[in-house]
Amino acid sequence: MGRRWHTIRVVRLLLVVIVAAGLAPLASTALGAENTAFDLAGNPVDPLKSAGGKIVVLVFVRTDCPVSNRYAPTIQKLSDEHAAKVAFWLVYPSAVESAEVIRKHVREYGYKIPALRDPRHVLVKQSQVEITPEVAVFGIDRRLVYHGRIDNLYESVGRTRSVATTHELEDAISAALGGKSLPGDATHGVGCYISDLE
Amino acid sequence: MKPASETLSGFFIILALASGGVAARRAAATRQSAGKPATAQAQVTFNRDIAPIVFRNCAGCHHPGEAGPFPLLTYVDVKTHGRQIALVTRKRLMPPWLPEPGQLKFADELRLSDEEIRTIQAWVDQGEIEGNPADLPRQPAFTTGWQLGKPDVIVRAAKPYLLLAGGSDSYWNFVFRTPVRRSQWLRAIEIRPGDKRLVHHANVLVDREQSGRRLEKAPGAGFGGMELVIESEAFDPDSHFLFWKPGSPPYVEPDGMALRLDRNTDLVLNTHFQPSGKPELVQPTLGLYFTDKPGTRHPILLQLDNDRMLDIPPGERTFLVSDDFILPVDASVLAIYPHAHYLGRDLLALATLPDGTKKTLIHIGNWDLNWQAVYRYEQPVDLPAGTTISMRFTYDNSAENIRNPNQPPKRVVAGNRASDEMAHLWLQVLPHESGDATLDPRIQIQEALALHHLQNNPEDFEAHYNLAALLQRKGELSGALLQFREAVRIRPDDPTANNALGAVLLAGGQIDGAIPHLNTALKGRPDYFDAHYNLGNALAAQGDFAGALAHFQAAVRLHPQDANAEANLGSALAETGNLKEARLHFARALEIDPKNELARENLEQLNRDSHDHPN
């Protein structure tokens, strides 16, 4: 119990620092880290640089979003199917979800995909996503090929199809493998607003 | 030796309602006045304006251990879902409350006012200001564990159910053996369905005839299925809604409306799960709360439906299913539960009084199976005899209905699977006492309902069966015979109907006619006590005491506490010359029921015989 309390206090402190960082560039420097996402050990990671010639899919989720949670089997399955040519990453844009909480989440939902924390929304901005769950697909040339919903299982919060009838993420992966972009505007996902985390 | 004579008639069958939820109730929060009007200029703060709304309407489910996927108890909790909250309240997806506001008020209505929704939106638009800490109301206090305190008895599902990580919704039934040794009165059942985030709703069915057990592959294994048919006693029909849905505290029956639980009563928990994304083991428990105040007022569940009309062509956007039932007695409606599956769109129930006055009993303009519930009226709705209760349900079988389980759409008819449809409206009604003590208003309603269902569908098995049981009770045996024959014609192998038909034939002295039906009943259900008992009697009446003996032995094995079965076993033993054992069974019958006449007379006869002819 005591340990849990401690975690929350640390997290709150971090929030304050981030607000300060937004106001004064000096504070950011004081933190000693450039704008980046982190792995669960706290090391800066740029998933696009470590792709090694693969297409990159970033999947934006949060631990307490029931909609993104429900997609876990779908996401893991797609990652397994395309493992040879596509690198999947889970991205947690919450500044308050600790690495420990995320590790537990990854384990419980059976994810085998590496997880990143993106508390400063570096990847969120780069991927132009707004919702969990949404995905961003980057081509081998690191160009953003697709961003938006995974499929159309959810029409809106509380309105679900029995099965999805369109599969945007799969289509985007196929297009990227063929060196193409998807035509038309992306459809946003249904779920939880990332901006609520700011 | 006096021949065994009593016959057991069958049981009444009621298509029990299966998937349901209880009317939602507000959190036990301090009742603050809702947020002040949010004019364009006024600054909305969390502490003053938002917290009272959230505490009263959201926190009941959104606190740790409850169904809400995240807590909504603090400023940070609410802020980290602020835009989402504004969206789902604006769309009235949250809090989940389906009925349109109307003249009749439901207890524990969970509906935000337009004003409250505007206030939340304004707060988000203004940047989610926390405000003055002094304005923050006290956080609601929640009971952890059993909401009604320690139950008198706790029963746990014998085996957990494995809910898969993905896929579509699933429906599972747990059969709870109740541990009562004698009949007791229940004032409440608290349902703890396991992880509440997984359960859309759950509903307890009182199973006096162990219908649920017969569907289990192994004892305690449970069984799948969205809708159930449970047999119930002829004149003690289902009468209570026992539902759970997220955020709903257990319902305590008012004094005099307790529910009877007998020694062999099972409780079947019908549960609707939604996958969470990870595999989950679910093992529900029930808490039983007894009372020494017996049930003296007897409500009844009245079912309107029209399954024959349910034949929806693909692409049809507004398909109407209606039913109209004329109430034969004065009654009060206590609660209402409309039920359709995924194609249901607009669900309306009306009452037209004899003077022409119309009352909207419930109107759901945007039906959502996932948030179905039982709605209890704040005040009972009194309806005089002659009132027409109308069901008007509209279905959308087009591809545009995103919940349509068939894409592309196909023809859909009535059925119990999620891909079938249903048009059911249940009302819990309390018939008013009639001046005539010989007229039980519940029976009048049952009979009117059976006739009504037969009018809708002459092939309605349950209606034929129920009408027969009612006629039999009134002593109209020829009418009963006719209706039981119809039931058996529709379902030739049905054990219950065959036993009942056999029993009526037997009672009318048509032994030869009765025996094949009793044999059919036992073929379908070898451990059917009533059929063994009745067949024993039939064979005894033909003088086949050796044949009768075997069936009475089976009956006693199945129901060791049944004095009549023991007495009849004794008679069959005596007839086959086994006087010593016969004596033991007569004694056993009298031990169970000292007033058992057959056993007493036969034992006296034995004593006289042994006196006259000592060995």
Interface residues (C-beta under 8 A of the other chain):
Chain A: D64 C65 P66 N69 R70 Y71 A72 P73 T74 S94 V96 E108 Y109 G110 E155 S156 V157 G158 R159 T160 R161 S162 V163 T165 C192 Y193 S195 D196 L197
Chain B: P69 F70 V76 K79 T80 H81 G82 R83 Q84 L87 V88 K91 L93 M94 P96 A165 G166 S168 R197 Q274 P275 S276 G277 K278 P279 Y342 D368 N370 I402 R403 N404 P405 Q407
